[in-house]
Amino acid sequence: MPELSQAIATRSVVAHELETVQRFLTEARNRAHILTPFARSNVPYIPDGWDVYFHQYKISTERDDKGDFPDGEVYAIKGTPRVALTKIGLWRLEQLAGVSWEEPRTGKSTITRVDDTNDSRVCRYQATAYIRDIDGQLRFQSDGFGLDLRDDSDQAKARTPNQLAKDRQNIEQVTITKCKLRVLRALLGVQSSYKPEELQKPFVVFKMQFNIDRMDPDIKKKLDTVMAAKQMGIEKELFGLLQAQGASAQGLIDAISTPAKPPLEVHPPLDLPPVTDPIPPAEDPDEAAERKYWTQRQETIAHIELLYKAKKGKSRAELSPTKPPLKDLTDADLAEIEKALSIMTDIRGDLI
């Protein structure tokens, strides 16, 4: 049965040798968004009995006929050409990376309410997320988020009456969600926003996992037992039983998410966009509008200069050296001068 990361991934590959890992890492460094910061450096070695798995997922930025994002993985940031990942997009990356919200040794949830709960319009949560990095070590990130929706609070004033009523009714759920998303962005290194063309590159997570089939037969048998317990939902009970028997069970519990010889391709190239054929950056609407304005203004000034010479035989600077140059006038002044000159008879007696 494949693990969740493999089920979410649009492509998964596995490498057994350090040389192959380094090659995949080099390909992904400039052609993908690597979720685990450790993987941005070199991998020093692969411990015996371990493999490195590469799971990749591409966030959808496709728009429908109405300009919306039907897959719901991103949303447009108003007033900018950029997009941000929605909770759906972030949760898929969470599943891809195998993030856990349980304390590794106790299995207790790390999502904890930390306010005094005296006011139903105030709520604050703290959360910690864990991920096993490519070096085999657990890495964690903690953060908190709070909502103060009392009448005089800034957060309440920033909401419409309908949104305020809705958020007050679901204040605990909203707070938990925003708290978890804040932790996820920091843990996985996800930016707050992206240009759409940046998301043409997939996200890649590197994961170190046991290769059960290459382990000692006795350990493999115990791991098979733990994995069976996980599928039945009784792994914590099994862990307690092993502890009561004095067994060293932590290593087994750490490996319960390891797939037993999953059906992955071995040593194929990663399916990443080519470096030699980059996608051209999209035009920034604000920059395009600014450039269009100044181009039109320069064209207006040039036209007025031509009118001065056609109507009066000299340029404005020659006729009125003490007046400010055209480039220093307002758009309204330029329009008025252009209109006045246009209706005048030129020096040849013709109308332009």
N, C-alpha and C positions, 0 to 999 in steps of 0.2 A: 504494500500500500504506500503510494508516494506521500511524502510529507507535504505540509501546506504550502511551503515556499515553491515547491515544484508545481503544485496545482495552480497557483496564481501566476507563475512565470509564463511569459510568452515563448521563452526558450530557456533551456537549462543544459549545462555541460559540466563535466567533471574531469579533473586532472589529478593524476597520481604522482607525477614527477615535478620537481621544483622548476626545471627548465620550461615546462609547459605552462605552469602557473605564472612565471615571469613574463612569458610571451602574451598570455591572455591579459595580464595586468597592463602591459605596455599598450595593447590595443585599446583597452577600455579607458585608459587615463585621459586621452584626448578625444575619444569618440563616444563617451557615455558619461552619465552622472553616477559616480561611485558613492554608494550610500554609507559605507563604513570608512571613516577617516583613516584608520590604520592601513587600509588597502592602497592609500595613495603613496605609501613608501614601499620599499622592496620587502619581499617576504624572505626572511632569513633562512628558514628550513621548514620541512614538513615532518612532523614526528611520525615514527613508525606506527602503522595501523590507522593512519588518518588520510583523508582525501580532502581536496579543496573543490567545493561546488560553486558554480557561477550561475546565478539566476538573474534573468533580465526581464524588465517589464516596461512597455512604452505607454506613457500617459496619452490619452486621446485628446487632441485639440480640434477635432473635426466639428464643423458647424453645420446646422441644418439650414433649410431655406429661410428660416426666420432669423438666422444669425445666432441662434442659441447653441449650447454645447449639449447634445442629447445624451452623451455618456455620463455627464455629471461629474467628471473628474477635475475640471477646472472651471473657473468663472472669470469674467472680464473685470478688471479693476477700472472703475468709472473714471473717465478723464485721462486715461493713459492707454497706450497700446499693449500693456502687459496683462498677463493672466496669473492667477494664483491657484494652487491646488485646493480643492474642496476637501471636506472630511472624507468623502468617498475615495478620492485620489490618495490621500494620506493613509487611509486605512488599508488600501491595497498595498502600498509600500510597506506598511507595518507588517502585514501578513507575509509579504515577500521576504522581508528581513528576519522574520521569526522573532519579533519583539514579544517579551513577556512582561506582564504587569503583576507577577507574583514574586514574593521574596524567595530566592532560590532554595533556601534550606527549610523554610517552614511551609511554603506554599500559600501563605496568606497574601491577600490582595494588598498592593501598595497604595491604592487609591483611597485617601483618607480625608474626611471632612475635618477642618481645623478651626472653624469659627465657633462661637459659643451657642449658636442655634437659637438665640433669644428672639430674633426678629426673622420672620418668614420671608422678608424681602432682602435679606442679606445672606450670602452663602460664599464660602471659600473652601477650595479643595487643594490638597497636595498630592502629587503622584510621583512614582519612580518607575522607570522602564528599564528593562535589562535586555542586552543582546550579546550573543557570544561572537566575539570578533575573530578575524582570520588567524590570530595567534593562539586561539583556543581559550583566551581569557574572557570572563564576563565583564562587560562594560555597562555602566548605568548612567542615567541622567535623571535628575530630579528638578521639579519646578512646581509652581502653584498658580492658581488663577482664582480671582474672586469677583463676585457681582454685588454691587450695592444699588438696589433698585428702589430705595426710599425716595419719597417725592422730591426732596431737595438735592439729590445726588446728581453729579454730572452724567453718570451712566443712564439715569432715568430720563434726564432732560434731552439726551441725544436720541431717544427712541420716540417713534410715533405712539399715540395712545394705544392702538391695536397691538403693536409690537411689545410695548411695555406690559400690557395685560397678559399677553401670551408668555413672555419670558418670566413674569412673576409666577404664573401658574406652573411653569416647568423649570423653575430656577435651579433646582439641584441637577437635573439632567443637562441643562445648558452649561452649567459651571463645570461639571465633570468632563463633558465633551471638549470644551475649550481648554481645560487644563491638560487633557491627554494630547491634544493637537499641538499645544505649545511644547510639551516634552518631546513629542515625536520629531518635530522640526529640528530641535537641538540635537537629539540623539542620532538622527540619520543624516544630518547636514543638509536638510532641504531648505532652499531659499524661500523667502517670503513671497517672491514673485519671479516670473520668468517672461522673457519675450517668447511668443508662440514658436518661433523657429528654434529656440533653444530646446524645446521639448520634443523636437524631431529626434533628438538623441535619447536612447532608452536609459532607464535607471538600472544599475547593476549592483547586486549584492554578492560579496564573496563570503562563503561560509566553510569553516573547518568542521568536518564530521568524521566520526568513527567509520571505518570500513569493517563491518562486523565479520564478513566472510574471511578476512585476513587475520582475525584475532585468534587467540588461544581458544581451543574447543571448549574448555571449561567456562571461560569468561563469556564466550558466545552463547552457551546454554543459559547462563544467568541473564544475559541481556535479552534473549528471546523471551524469557519469563517476564521480565520487566515490560517489554514491548506488548506482550499479550495483556498484561495487567493494565497498561495504558489504554489499549483499545476497549477494554471492559470498564474503564473509568475507575479502577481501584488501585492506581499506582501509589497513592499516598498511604493506603492501608498496607500495601506490600512493603513500602519503605519502613513503616512503623514495625512491621513484623520482622524485617531483616535487622533493624536496630535492636529489637528485643532479643534477637538471637546472637547479637554481638558481631554481626557481619559488617564488613566495610561496604556500605551500599551507596555512598554518595557518588562514586564514579559511575555506578550503574544508572542512578537517577539522572545524572547529567547527560546520559546518552540515550534517554528514552525517546527523543525525537529523531533519532537517526534512522533513515530509511534502510531497509535490508535490500541491498543491491537493486536500487530503483532503475527503471528502464531509461537510462540517459545515454546520449551519444558520448563517445569517448574521443577526446582530442579533436573535435571539429573546430573551425574558426568561429569566433563569436559573430553573430549576425548584427553588425554595427554599421552605421552610415560611414561611407568612405571619407577619409580625411582630404583626399585630392579633389573631391567634388562637393565642397561645402554648400549648404543652402544659403542663398543670399539673404541678408537681414531684411526684415520687413521695414517699410517706410514708417517713420514715426509721424503720426498725423499732425502733432503740434509743430514739429520741425518743418513738415511739408507746407503747412499753412503759413508759417512765418516766412519761409523762402518765397512762396507765391506772392505774399504781400509786398516784400521788398523788390521783387522783380517788377511787379506792376507799378510801384512807386517810381522806380528808375525809368520805366517806359513813359510814364506821365511827364516826368521832368524833361526827358529828351524831346517829347512832343511839344512841350511848351517852348523850349529853346528854338525849335524849328519854326513855330508860329511867330515868335518875336522877329526872327530874321525875315520871314515871309511877309509879315504885316508891317514891320517898322524898319526893316533893313539892317538892324543891329541886334546883338544879343542883349539880354536883360542887364548883364553886368556892365556892358558898354553904355547903355542908356541910363541906368540908375546905379552908379558905382557905390552909392552910400546905403542902398537898400540891402537887406540880408539876402544871401544866395538862396536859390530855389530849394536846395536840399535842407535848409533850416526852417522852411515854412511848414505849417500844418497841412494835413490832407485837405481840409476845408478851404484853406487859402489857395492851394494849388488848383482845386476844382473851380474856384471862382475866377482865377486868372485865365485858366484854360478856356472857360466858357466865354469870357469877355473877348479874348483874342480871336476865338473861332468865328465870331459873328462880324468881325471887322473885315473891310476890304483890304486885300494885300497891296503891296506897292506897285503891282502891275495892273491894278484895277480889277482883279479877279477875286472870286471867293473860293476859299479852300474848303 
